[in-house]
Each structure stands twice: as structure tokens, then as C-alpha cells.
Amino acid sequence: MEMISAMCYQLLQGATIKEIKEAGLDGHFTEHGFSLYPVNAQGVPFTVTYFAATGDPIADLSENMAAEQKARAVYENLMDLTTNPEILAPLSFLRQREIVHFERFKELYDEYKVKYKNV
């Protein structure tokens, strides 16, 4: 989240009010100025209710793996929206990080499935 926020901040630096309006960010600017306020693409504020935890390691690892895949897909979608190498480089790093996280969660998931004989 920090890297995406930093990229957004950098992209907004020096933007004029006209450019902000043309980008459809006038509502955000009205309430937050140039400050970052984490929202999704529809403007819904971030909340920890997006995180699910059951206490069951297999269920929770499944949730974590799904979250990593969703994040990877979002980074790929963002990469499709730009040709700017200064944006593509960190997005590529973040995308690869999600892939590695998924792989590590999957390894643990597979181990727990055997260990707890939960099919």
C-alpha cells in the first residue's frame, strides 16, 4: 500500500486544478487535497473488514492465497494502464512479490492439508 500511495503522490505533484478535474479527482481533492486517502477504484474507503480470519489454518491460508492472486491481478491491470517505466518498475516488483507470497502460502497450505488430513 505504501508503494502505491507513494506513486500516486508522485503522479499528483505539480498537477493543476484543471488536470485534477479532468482526471475525475476533484471530489477526492475537495475532501483530501493532495493528501492520500486509501480508497478502491470506486472510492470506497479502505477498511480492515476486507481481511478474513477464521482461526482455521487451512481456511485462512486459502483466503491469503486468494488475496495474493487478487493483488497480482490488480497490479497487472495497473501495468496495462501505463507505459511509464518509473511506474512499471515498482508495479512489476509488487506483482512478483504477490506471486512469491502465493507460492509460499501454497507450500504451507499443502503441508497443513497433509498434516491435518483435511481434504
Backbone bond lengths (Angstrom), bond angles and torsions (degrees), N, CA, C in turn:
res aa  C-N    CA-C-N  psi(-1)  N-CA   C-N-CA  omega(-1)  CA-C   N-CA-C  phi
1 M - - - 1.448 - - 1.529 110.86 -
2 E 1.341 115.12 -37.03 1.463 118.97 -178.36 1.521 111.37 -63.91
3 M 1.334 116.66 -40.53 1.466 119.17 -177.90 1.528 111.28 -69.30
4 I 1.317 116.76 -41.41 1.467 119.68 178.22 1.524 109.35 -64.33
5 S 1.321 117.25 -42.72 1.467 120.72 178.35 1.522 111.01 -61.15
6 A 1.329 116.76 -42.41 1.465 120.21 179.19 1.522 110.82 -63.71
7 M 1.339 117.33 -40.14 1.468 119.75 178.54 1.526 110.82 -64.92
8 C 1.330 116.74 -42.82 1.474 119.92 178.21 1.519 110.39 -61.51
9 Y 1.324 116.84 -43.67 1.461 121.45 179.03 1.528 110.08 -59.33
10 Q 1.329 117.02 -46.30 1.460 120.97 -179.67 1.528 111.31 -62.85
11 L 1.329 116.42 -39.96 1.465 119.97 -179.14 1.529 112.11 -67.83
12 L 1.332 117.08 -28.11 1.469 120.66 -179.26 1.526 112.86 -85.99
13 Q 1.322 117.93 -16.58 1.457 120.03 -178.71 1.522 110.27 -58.83
14 G 1.309 115.45 127.62 1.454 121.30 178.12 1.522 114.12 81.71
15 A 1.337 117.94 0.32 1.470 120.08 179.03 1.523 109.59 -67.41
16 T 1.311 115.08 139.06 1.469 120.05 176.87 1.527 109.09 -85.77
17 I 1.314 116.54 164.42 1.464 120.97 176.62 1.535 109.74 -59.23
18 K 1.318 116.80 -38.79 1.470 120.37 178.12 1.527 110.45 -60.50
19 E 1.330 117.16 -45.64 1.463 120.99 179.41 1.531 111.60 -64.78
20 I 1.319 116.06 -37.86 1.472 120.48 178.07 1.525 110.06 -63.19
21 K 1.325 116.24 -44.79 1.465 120.44 178.18 1.525 111.10 -63.23
22 E 1.327 117.08 -45.39 1.464 121.49 -179.66 1.530 111.73 -61.76
23 A 1.331 116.54 -29.60 1.465 121.18 179.35 1.527 111.79 -83.33
24 G 1.338 116.60 -3.88 1.466 119.69 -179.18 1.513 113.29 77.10
25 L 1.326 116.70 20.46 1.464 120.82 -177.72 1.525 112.96 -102.96
26 D 1.328 117.20 12.65 1.464 119.25 -176.48 1.523 112.26 -64.77
27 G 1.322 118.45 -35.66 1.472 120.82 177.27 1.512 111.26 -64.60
28 H 1.309 115.79 -43.56 1.470 120.23 177.69 1.524 110.10 -63.64
29 F 1.341 116.18 -44.56 1.462 120.30 -179.20 1.531 110.89 -62.09
30 T 1.340 116.67 -39.05 1.460 120.79 -179.79 1.520 111.71 -57.06
31 E 1.322 116.38 -42.95 1.466 119.97 -176.88 1.522 113.92 -88.76
32 H 1.336 117.90 -28.68 1.458 119.70 -170.44 1.521 114.59 -126.26
33 G 1.337 117.96 -2.68 1.461 119.70 -176.33 1.511 109.57 58.60
34 F 1.320 117.43 -138.02 1.455 121.39 178.66 1.526 111.98 -88.32
35 S 1.329 116.53 1.31 1.465 119.84 178.17 1.517 109.99 -70.36
36 L 1.308 114.94 151.26 1.454 119.96 178.36 1.527 109.42 -89.49
37 Y 1.299 114.80 139.44 1.457 122.27 177.64 1.524 105.59 -138.42
38 P 1.346 117.68 109.55 1.468 119.52 -171.19 1.532 113.52 -66.59
39 V 1.315 114.12 116.60 1.467 122.08 176.83 1.529 107.42 -136.29
40 N 1.330 115.51 161.85 1.463 117.33 175.61 1.525 109.04 -83.58
41 A 1.311 117.45 -175.52 1.463 121.45 -175.32 1.519 113.18 -63.65
42 Q 1.332 116.89 -19.86 1.472 120.71 177.98 1.530 111.88 -95.39
43 G 1.324 117.17 1.65 1.456 121.04 178.62 1.519 114.66 89.36
44 V 1.326 118.14 8.70 1.464 121.22 179.06 1.529 108.31 -79.04
45 P 1.347 117.84 123.62 1.465 120.48 -177.69 1.524 112.73 -61.79
46 F 1.323 114.83 149.29 1.457 121.38 176.58 1.524 109.50 -64.74
47 T 1.323 114.78 142.86 1.453 120.92 175.70 1.526 108.63 -147.44
48 V 1.312 117.06 150.01 1.462 120.10 -179.69 1.527 111.76 -70.87
49 T 1.318 117.94 -6.68 1.470 118.75 177.02 1.523 111.42 -65.81
50 Y 1.338 117.33 -10.76 1.457 120.30 175.54 1.524 111.35 -71.54
51 F 1.329 117.35 -18.45 1.455 121.35 -179.29 1.519 109.34 -90.83
52 A 1.306 115.78 131.49 1.455 120.53 178.68 1.523 109.03 -114.49
53 A 1.304 116.61 137.03 1.456 121.64 176.35 1.519 107.99 -145.27
54 T 1.337 115.48 129.86 1.458 120.14 -177.80 1.514 112.48 -111.05
55 G 1.327 117.26 -18.52 1.452 120.95 -172.47 1.518 111.94 90.11
56 D 1.321 117.48 -9.76 1.460 122.51 175.84 1.525 106.72 -93.01
57 P 1.342 117.76 117.15 1.470 118.78 -173.82 1.525 114.13 -60.51
58 I 1.315 117.72 -35.20 1.467 119.84 -178.62 1.526 110.15 -71.42
59 A 1.321 117.33 -43.64 1.464 120.51 178.01 1.522 110.73 -64.69
60 D 1.329 116.53 -42.99 1.464 119.86 -178.50 1.525 111.71 -67.82
61 L 1.332 117.50 -38.11 1.461 119.70 176.69 1.522 110.75 -66.47
62 S 1.319 117.73 -36.89 1.466 120.58 176.11 1.519 110.11 -61.11
63 E 1.319 116.78 -42.99 1.471 122.02 177.72 1.523 110.50 -62.27
64 N 1.330 116.58 -42.77 1.462 121.03 -179.98 1.529 111.06 -64.33
65 M 1.331 116.44 -41.87 1.470 119.77 179.61 1.526 110.24 -63.66
66 A 1.325 116.74 -41.22 1.469 119.84 178.18 1.526 110.52 -63.07
67 A 1.320 117.07 -41.34 1.469 120.81 179.90 1.531 110.87 -62.76
68 E 1.327 116.93 -40.21 1.462 120.35 178.70 1.522 110.73 -63.89
69 Q 1.324 117.92 -40.88 1.461 121.20 179.21 1.530 111.36 -67.88
70 K 1.327 116.75 -38.01 1.472 119.72 177.59 1.527 110.06 -64.73
71 A 1.326 116.71 -42.94 1.468 120.07 179.21 1.523 110.41 -63.72
72 R 1.338 117.29 -42.16 1.460 120.55 177.72 1.527 110.75 -58.18
73 A 1.319 116.35 -44.45 1.470 120.66 -179.60 1.526 111.23 -63.14
74 V 1.324 117.40 -39.75 1.467 120.93 178.82 1.524 110.01 -64.17
75 Y 1.340 117.17 -44.60 1.464 119.23 178.63 1.522 110.98 -61.49
76 E 1.331 117.16 -39.87 1.462 119.78 177.96 1.528 110.87 -64.64
77 N 1.330 116.95 -39.82 1.471 120.04 177.08 1.526 110.77 -63.83
78 L 1.325 117.24 -41.41 1.463 120.48 177.49 1.523 110.80 -63.67
79 M 1.315 116.86 -39.43 1.460 120.88 179.14 1.523 111.17 -63.41
80 D 1.339 116.49 -32.22 1.462 120.27 177.98 1.531 112.38 -69.96
81 L 1.329 117.05 -16.23 1.460 121.28 -176.23 1.524 113.95 -92.45
82 T 1.338 117.81 -2.09 1.460 119.23 -176.42 1.519 111.33 -143.37
83 T 1.322 114.53 157.22 1.465 121.36 170.77 1.530 109.85 -119.24
84 N 1.323 116.58 4.69 1.459 122.54 -177.90 1.529 109.59 -71.84
85 P 1.350 117.74 115.59 1.468 120.16 -177.95 1.531 113.19 -62.57
86 E 1.331 117.17 -28.24 1.463 120.26 179.23 1.524 111.82 -72.13
87 I 1.305 117.87 -19.50 1.465 122.91 175.17 1.528 109.53 -94.96
88 L 1.327 116.54 -41.14 1.465 120.38 -178.68 1.530 112.53 -62.32
89 A 1.321 118.47 -38.17 1.468 121.08 -177.24 1.529 112.07 -60.87
90 P 1.340 119.01 -53.54 1.476 117.03 179.13 1.526 112.78 -67.53
91 L 1.336 117.57 -33.27 1.465 119.03 177.38 1.524 110.61 -64.92
92 S 1.313 117.19 -38.68 1.458 121.44 177.45 1.529 110.63 -63.32
93 F 1.336 116.30 -42.65 1.464 120.97 176.53 1.525 110.58 -60.01
94 L 1.336 116.72 -47.35 1.464 120.65 -179.16 1.526 111.68 -63.38
95 R 1.322 115.92 -40.99 1.466 120.71 178.19 1.524 110.06 -60.34
96 Q 1.325 117.04 -47.37 1.464 120.79 -179.34 1.526 110.54 -64.06
97 R 1.320 117.11 -36.43 1.466 120.68 178.45 1.521 110.66 -62.08
98 E 1.336 117.17 -39.71 1.470 120.56 178.18 1.522 110.78 -64.51
99 I 1.325 116.88 -37.94 1.469 121.15 178.40 1.527 110.24 -63.12
100 V 1.327 116.77 -45.41 1.470 120.81 179.17 1.524 110.23 -64.63
101 H 1.325 117.45 -43.71 1.469 119.88 178.00 1.525 110.90 -58.31
102 F 1.337 115.78 -44.95 1.469 119.43 179.21 1.527 110.20 -58.52
103 E 1.328 116.51 -45.88 1.468 120.32 -178.69 1.522 111.62 -61.35
104 R 1.337 117.91 -41.68 1.470 120.41 179.57 1.536 110.63 -67.47
105 F 1.346 117.32 -42.87 1.467 119.87 176.85 1.525 110.63 -61.63
106 K 1.337 116.70 -38.84 1.476 120.99 -179.28 1.520 110.53 -64.88
107 E 1.326 117.70 -40.57 1.461 121.01 177.67 1.527 110.75 -59.84
108 L 1.313 116.17 -45.92 1.457 120.59 179.41 1.524 111.05 -67.21
109 Y 1.331 116.37 -40.87 1.461 121.63 177.23 1.528 110.03 -56.85
110 D 1.329 117.10 -49.03 1.466 121.60 179.87 1.531 111.06 -61.10
111 E 1.326 116.64 -40.98 1.465 120.88 178.72 1.533 110.56 -63.98
112 Y 1.319 117.29 -44.34 1.466 120.41 -179.72 1.521 112.02 -67.21
113 K 1.328 116.81 -34.80 1.465 119.71 178.04 1.534 110.08 -59.98
114 V 1.323 116.83 -40.22 1.468 121.00 178.64 1.532 109.73 -73.84
115 K 1.310 116.10 -46.60 1.462 121.32 -175.76 1.524 111.96 -60.79
116 Y 1.298 117.13 -43.23 1.467 121.27 -177.08 1.529 113.07 -97.86
117 K 1.361 115.52 1.22 1.458 121.87 179.00 1.529 111.83 49.07
118 N 1.305 114.08 42.45 1.461 121.75 -179.12 1.521 107.65 -103.89
119 V 1.294 116.85 112.95 1.470 120.57 -178.24 1.491 112.07 -102.74
